Amino acid sequence: MTTCASATCPGRGGRRCSRGDADRATRLLAAALLLWDGDRAAVGVPRVGPLLGALGHLDEERMRAVEDLAEAQLRVGEPRAALRDLTGLLSAAPLRGRGWALRMRAHHRLGEAGGVLEAYRSECAVYQAELGITPGRELGEAYAELMGRRPPRSA
């Protein structure tokens, strides 16, 4: 049986995942995400007052579910599916460090060293453009783990 190490998966899919059934977690998380209409909760509803925080929280939970799904997909040997889901997530929310790390891992599982490097450089560029900073140490460590060498200098 394939196991899933993540103990923080939200919702029902997450509980299944923490029990070690990545196949079931993949199915449940994919089904849960199909219930969403678009990338944001309550599209068209004004985000004001108490709704601002509540809807923002739901959006965050959805993004975590996409990352959890990608992690489960990697654990069951579906790196292309993980890349597909992560591409959409990172287009909408480019500052998700976990998403970038999972994207690098998916490329690595496919034997695409160039994809790992591209994901690393893309995250560095996004963080620099959006925040004026470089990503944290975790990104470099993930790159080094996957590629077996120190990360290249950011441009």
C-alpha positions in Angstrom: 0.0 0.0 0.0 1.3 3.5 -0.9 1.5 5.8 2.1 1.1 9.5 2.4 3.3 11.2 5.0 1.2 14.4 5.2 -0.7 14.6 8.4 -2.1 18.1 7.7 -4.4 17.3 4.7 -7.6 19.2 5.2 -11.1 17.6 5.2 -12.0 14.0 4.6 -9.4 13.4 2.0 -6.8 14.5 4.5 -7.9 12.1 7.2 -7.6 9.3 4.7 -4.2 10.5 3.6 -2.9 10.6 7.1 -4.0 7.0 7.5 -1.8 6.0 4.7 -4.1 5.5 1.8 -2.8 7.9 -0.9 -4.9 6.3 -3.6 -8.1 7.0 -1.7 -6.9 10.5 -0.7 -6.3 11.2 -4.4 -9.8 10.2 -5.3 -11.4 12.1 -2.4 -9.4 15.3 -2.9 -10.1 15.3 -6.6 -13.8 14.8 -6.0 -13.9 17.6 -3.4 -12.1 20.0 -5.7 -14.7 19.3 -8.5 -17.3 20.8 -6.2 -15.6 24.2 -6.5 -16.8 26.6 -9.1 -13.6 28.3 -10.2 -10.5 29.2 -8.1 -12.3 31.3 -5.5 -15.1 30.7 -3.0 -18.4 32.4 -3.7 -17.4 34.1 -7.0 -19.4 37.2 -7.4 -20.1 37.8 -3.7 -18.6 41.0 -2.5 -15.7 40.4 -0.1 -16.5 42.9 2.6 -16.9 42.8 6.3 -17.0 39.4 7.9 -17.1 37.7 4.5 -13.7 38.9 3.6 -11.9 36.7 6.2 -14.3 33.8 5.8 -14.0 33.6 2.1 -10.3 34.1 2.2 -10.1 31.2 4.6 -12.1 29.0 2.2 -9.8 30.0 -0.7 -6.7 29.0 1.4 -8.3 25.7 2.2 -8.9 25.0 -1.5 -5.3 25.9 -2.3 -4.1 23.5 0.4 -6.3 20.8 -1.0 -4.8 21.3 -4.5 -1.3 20.9 -2.9 -2.4 17.9 -0.9 -3.8 16.3 -4.1 -0.6 17.0 -5.9 1.4 15.4 -3.1 -0.9 12.3 -3.1 -0.6 12.1 -6.9 3.2 12.0 -6.6 2.9 9.3 -4.0 0.8 7.1 -6.3 3.0 7.7 -9.3 1.0 10.4 -11.1 3.6 13.2 -11.5 2.0 14.5 -14.8 -1.4 14.9 -13.0 0.4 16.7 -10.2 2.1 19.1 -12.6 -1.3 19.8 -14.3 -2.9 20.8 -11.0 0.1 22.7 -9.7 0.4 24.7 -12.9 -3.1 26.1 -12.4 -2.5 26.7 -8.7 0.8 28.6 -9.2 -0.7 30.7 -12.0 -3.4 31.9 -9.6 -1.3 32.0 -6.5 2.4 32.3 -7.4 3.7 32.8 -3.8 2.9 29.2 -2.7 6.3 27.8 -1.7 4.9 24.3 -1.1 3.4 24.3 -4.5 6.7 25.2 -6.1 8.5 22.5 -4.1 5.9 19.9 -5.2 6.3 21.1 -8.8 10.1 20.6 -8.6 9.5 17.1 -7.2 7.0 16.2 -10.0 9.6 17.2 -12.6 12.2 15.2 -10.8 9.9 12.1 -10.8 9.6 12.5 -14.5 13.3 12.7 -14.9 13.1 16.3 -16.1 16.1 18.0 -14.6 15.4 21.1 -16.8 11.9 21.3 -15.3 13.3 21.2 -11.8 15.7 24.1 -12.7 12.9 26.0 -14.4 10.6 25.7 -11.4 13.4 26.8 -9.1 14.3 29.8 -11.2 10.6 30.7 -11.7 9.9 30.7 -8.0 13.0 32.9 -7.4 11.8 35.3 -10.1 8.3 35.5 -8.7 9.5 36.2 -5.2 11.9 38.8 -6.4 9.3 40.6 -8.6 6.4 40.3 -6.1 8.2 40.8 -2.8 11.7 42.0 -3.6 13.2 39.0 -1.7 14.6 35.6 -2.5 12.7 32.5 -1.4 13.7 30.9 1.9 16.3 28.4 2.6 13.8 25.6 2.1 13.7 26.1 -1.6 17.5 25.8 -2.0 17.4 22.7 0.2 14.7 21.1 -1.9 16.6 21.8 -5.0 19.8 20.4 -3.6 18.0 17.3 -2.5 16.4 16.7 -5.9 19.4 17.6 -8.0 22.2 16.5 -5.7 24.0 19.9 -5.9 23.8 23.4 -4.7 21.2 25.6 -6.4 22.3 28.1 -9.1 22.5 31.7 -8.2 19.2 33.6 -8.7 19.2 36.0 -11.6 
